[in-house]
Structures are given as C-alpha cells and as structure tokens.
C-alpha cells in the first residue's frame, strides 16, 4: 500500500506564491510518476501537471509558466511551486502516485487565493 500526503497549502494574496509538497511512502515501486490535480468547489477534479520517473514534465495550459513540478533531494518528495497565483487557483490540491495501472491519492491540501 502506498501513502500519499500533501502539505503546504494556505491562504495567499493574488500574485503570491506557494510551494506544495507531496510525500509518498509505503510499498512504492522503483519507478513511478507523480501528478498534481486540483478541485474547486462545484467543479470536477482538474489535472495540472505530471512528473515522469525519467524526469520529464507536462503541464496543463492553465498553469503552464506559473507552476513548476520538481523532485526534491529524495525521490519520494515532489513539489509544486506555484507563482503568480490567481483567485481562480483556489481549490483543494491533490497529489497522485502513478505506477502503471496502480495509483494512490492523497487527501489534499487547501489553497485559497484572495483578490
């Protein structure tokens, strides 16, 4: 079983920055990807970015150029640096561990951007 824990959310003013963390633990496989998603009130969960095990990254257009996904000094911690935040970025942010057909989700961390 794989555990996924997000942290780093909070309240920030428009134009500000936050750095979210995603820590995976447990029975992780040697190769896995990490994805970041978010869900705003009344909306469906939205894909944001993905970090492949080989280091490649992909971003959704809505966050491209503002958000950066990267791995920390240890493989099991992945970050999402969010800059130039906007009120429409307000949501619960989720991290997803992805290894082949298997995946695990964290419980999310709330990000609120005030105007």
C-alpha positions in Angstrom: 0.0 0.0 0.0 1.2 3.5 -0.9 0.5 6.5 1.3 0.4 10.0 -0.3 0.5 13.1 1.9 0.2 16.7 0.6 1.2 19.8 2.6 2.0 23.4 2.1 -1.4 24.8 1.3 -2.7 28.0 2.8 -4.0 31.5 2.2 -2.1 33.8 -0.1 -2.9 37.1 -1.8 -3.3 37.3 -5.6 0.1 37.4 -7.2 1.7 35.5 -4.4 3.4 32.1 -4.3 3.1 28.8 -2.5 5.1 25.6 -2.6 3.2 22.4 -2.1 4.8 19.2 -1.1 3.8 15.6 -1.9 5.4 12.8 0.1 4.9 9.2 -0.8 5.7 6.3 1.4 5.0 2.6 1.9 5.3 0.0 -0.8 6.2 2.2 -3.7 7.6 0.6 -6.8 11.0 1.6 -8.1 9.6 3.6 -11.0 6.6 5.9 -10.6 5.2 9.2 -11.7 3.6 11.9 -9.7 0.7 14.0 -10.8 -0.8 17.2 -9.3 -4.5 17.9 -9.6 -7.0 20.3 -8.0 -10.7 20.5 -7.4 -12.5 23.8 -6.9 -15.9 23.9 -5.2 -18.6 22.8 -7.5 -16.1 21.7 -10.2 -14.6 18.4 -11.3 -11.1 17.5 -10.4 -8.7 19.0 -12.8 -5.3 17.8 -14.0 -2.4 20.2 -13.5 1.0 18.7 -14.0 2.9 15.4 -14.1 6.5 14.4 -13.4 7.5 11.2 -15.0 10.0 8.9 -13.4 12.5 9.8 -16.1 12.3 13.5 -15.2 10.1 14.7 -18.0 7.3 17.1 -17.0 4.0 18.1 -18.5 1.7 21.0 -17.6 -1.9 21.9 -18.3 -2.2 25.1 -20.2 -3.9 26.9 -17.3 -0.8 26.6 -15.1 2.0 26.5 -17.7 4.6 29.1 -17.0 3.3 29.7 -13.4 3.6 26.3 -11.8 6.6 24.1 -11.7 6.7 20.4 -10.7 10.0 19.0 -9.5 11.5 16.3 -7.3 13.3 17.1 -4.1 16.6 15.7 -2.9 14.9 12.4 -2.2 12.8 10.6 -4.8 9.8 10.3 -2.5 9.1 14.0 -2.2 7.8 16.0 -5.1 7.0 19.7 -5.1 4.6 22.0 -6.9 5.9 25.6 -6.9 3.1 27.9 -7.7 3.8 31.5 -8.7 1.6 34.4 -9.7 -1.4 32.8 -8.0 -4.8 34.0 -9.0 -8.2 33.8 -7.2 -9.3 31.1 -9.7 -6.5 28.9 -8.4 -8.4 28.5 -5.2 -9.0 24.8 -4.8 -8.1 21.7 -2.9 -4.8 20.4 -4.4 -4.2 16.7 -4.7 -1.2 14.6 -5.4 -1.4 11.3 -7.2 1.2 8.4 -7.2 1.1 6.6 -10.5 2.8 3.4 -11.4 1.4 1.5 -14.3 -2.3 0.7 -13.6 -1.9 1.4 -9.9 -2.4 4.7 -8.3 -2.9 6.3 -4.9 -4.2 9.7 -4.0 -3.6 12.0 -1.1 -6.3 13.7 0.9 -5.4 17.1 -0.5 -4.3 20.5 0.8 -6.4 23.7 0.6 -5.1 26.6 -1.4 -7.0 29.9 -1.1 -6.0 32.9 -3.1 -7.6 36.2 -2.1 -8.1 39.1 -4.5 
